[in-house]
Amino acid sequence: MIDGAVPIGTPNINPDQEFSDTILWLDIPVPIDLESYRLHDLLGIDQDALTRTVVPQSESIQAIYDEYGSVNKMLQTARKEPSVYIELTSTEDKPYKQPGGKYELGTSAFSRSESKNGHDIYAKLREAEVGDLVLHVLKDTRKLQGISTVTSELRTNFEGPPDDSWEPEARGEGYFLPLAHYRSFDEPIDIDDDFLGNEEYREHLQAIYDSHDGLVYDKNFHLAQGAYFTECPRELFYVFLAELPELLGDAKRWYWTVNRPPVVEQYESVTEAVVDVRMRLPFADIDRSWFLDAFAETVIGAFTDSLSSVQPNAELTKTEAIHCQLIEGLYTDREELFTETAQRLSIARTNQVGPAETLFFVLFRELQSRVGVSPNMNQVKAKTILNENYEIESPTPTVSIDDEAGPLESRERPQDGDEIARQLTDVGQMVFYGPPGTGKTYTAKRFAHWWLNDQDGVDPHSGQLEMVTFHPSFTYEDFIEGLDVNADEEGTVTYDEEPGVFLEFAERARQQYYATEPDETAPRYVLIIDEINRGNLAQIFGETITALEADKRLDAENETPVSLAHSGKQFTIPPNLYLIGTMNTADRSIALVDAALRRRFRFLSFPPKLAVLKEEYDLGTWTDVQSTATTPGADNQLIAKSLIAISELNTRIRSEPDLGRGKQIGHSFLIGLNSDEKIVDTWRFEILPLLEEYLFGQYERIRDSLFNGDGSGLFDWDRQEIKRFDAETLSGELDTFVESFDPSTVGES
């Protein structure tokens, strides 16, 4: 350690001795990697070996300054990188390690030369060298307590501690490692909560454990038994540094420039990012609390803007009221502490508020001043906030129903229309699920048009039907309620609630419900949610999942309002609002749908209905379909072959354990194809790519499991891609399905 420049005349230094104007006083050795001849060259010393004290001339010292900048920098540059060790000990049961004791913590590390059973478990004491650092962990307090440095070589004739813990034969042969310059940490870290039990470090600590032996912790992330003196690998030191940035200052005191952790190109998880950034923050040029200061400045600035509107009985915006509630919570959550502190400091009352509230508003003003805003908190505002003596603006959103809504076109009742209507009337929401191309969305739209027009005494309009598509980025804010950020000319930011698709649609239905006479039935409103399973359903619906149940809706027996997340408004779903979701089982099984949501929906299966295609193309029975497919020149021969091929492919898909019923090919792919060219395009650009998606990258399985080793006219198996092909090629390839087709094994569905 360098205490600094010591002027001539300092006590214990003889002025008659040869000294330069200042000296460098090292009270512990600092190991450096610097050849002696190199130092001789720098100082202009022509001796091979020094036999007496040499006082370099000022021009010689200048050579060191020219190259390194200072003697300190020379030591930092040439400093041999130290090892770091951990002493795992206790002080409560060892008086000699307590402050003032003979072997006070941080002054030495000692042990027997071997364990009682003869094992060499103290080998690391022999490896420690002068200048190495030692971290001290206390088992009794579970704290990483302090740090010291090795000041001398290991002694191997130690008599042992001044108690009876060592057997006689161990005394005189113990290890003793002198330490010095112990520093106790200002805020020691808890070895369990901050380190071994910290889940964020768990993966990193596991990686360290897997690549190093003899650590201070074991495989269960507990302090290891018998781990008295262990090495602290650099990766582990970085973790301690993340929790104790002051360690970097300790390293600098002993001329060690700690390198930053190795560069990571990309983080694979939030936890990995948190750990790595924490380990890098101590190396930042700015104080690590800068973000806290910036955050406090932003929050206090927003609170100050809201306080300008606060006075008794004032009407505040929702944002201003939220800020007041947060300020109130800041006091009420710590009211006992404010009261005790005010009494201890003998703080007086202020007009309208007591000592504790006075302390609170003064401290708040101090905080406002600290972040650079004009203090505007006072006793009147504090009393108003703490007594909640204000009103909150609650504008009612107005939703136009008829301004842009036109008549809703009527359509023919779909198959199972009456059953769907009965289920919706019972529970309020359904999901149509099935493989791609089975008509789920088509049926949902067709049903909605028919059902809304089927209501007596109602002339439906387009505003009664809405459709939305879920996707992975769709959020609660899109569906229920979001926040709109606005700033005025002065830069004041406000947050206004914006209704999402569902909330706005529900308000339309509610207005119509309230506008309906008591003896009449309110017009129905239907919201179709396409691809419902592609969104995070629990996150999108949020608290409104509970409100979906029929008996918890508006005016129902168990009406249950829910509080919306952003506005805090009470919300109930009107009974005349119905939801129909569509779900592609090729993307996700209904078993994976959120259980809470699954209980509130009824599910209707949409399997492939190939009989629809027979009717569409007037192909008759399956035997007739086979006849058409095998008769050269027959009308609809290619569509008949395609129908058989789809039937056979679905049979094979159902038999594959990782495919199954949910990944069959739907009938709608072949609807409305009035030319061979369109049939070819459907196979090439829709059906075959779907099979590629189902068995992504597994072309051998596509060939062997689905095409029984054929299909070379449709796929280039070597290049693993779909070929260009014409109607003739397609027809020839589909013949393999026709040849294996047995009409008696196919039902009439």
Secondary structure, 3 states (H helix, E strand, C coil): CEEEEEECCCCCCCCCCCCCCEEEEECCCCCECCCHHHHHHHHCCCCCCCCCCCCCCHHHHHHHHHHHCCHHHHHHHHECCCCEEEEEECCCCCHHHCCCCCCCCCCEEEECCCCCCCCCCCHHHHHCCCCCEEEEEECCCCEEEEEEEECCCCEEEECCCCCCCCCHHHCCCEEEEEEEEEEEEEEEEEHHHHHHCCHHHHHHHHHHHHHCCCCCECCCCCECCCCCEEECCHHHHHHHHHHCCCHHHHHHHCCCCCCCCCCCCCCCCHHHHHHHHHHHHHHCCCCCCHHHHHHHHHHHHHHHHHHCCCCCCEEECHHHHHHHHHHHHHHHCCHHHHHHHHHHCCCCCECCECHHHHHHHHHHHHHHHHCCCCCCCCHHHHHHHHCCCEEECCCCCCCCCCCCCCECCCCCCCCCHHHHHHHHHHHCEEEEEECCCCCHHHHHHHHHHHHHHCCCCCCCEHHHEEEEECCCCCCHHHHCEEEEEEECCCCCEEEEEEECHHHHHHHHHHHHHHHCCCCCCCCCEEEEEECHHHCCHHHHHCCHHHHCCHHHCCCCCCCCCEECCCCCCEECCCCCEEEEEEEECCCCCHHHCCHHHHHHCEEEECCCCCHHHHHHCCCCCHHHHHHHHHCCCCCCHHHHHHHHHHHHHHHHHHHCCCCCHHHCCCHHHHCCCCCHHHHHHHHHHHHHHHHHHHCCCCHHHHHHHHCCCCCCCCEECCCCEECCCCHHHHHHHHHHHHHCCCHHHCCCC
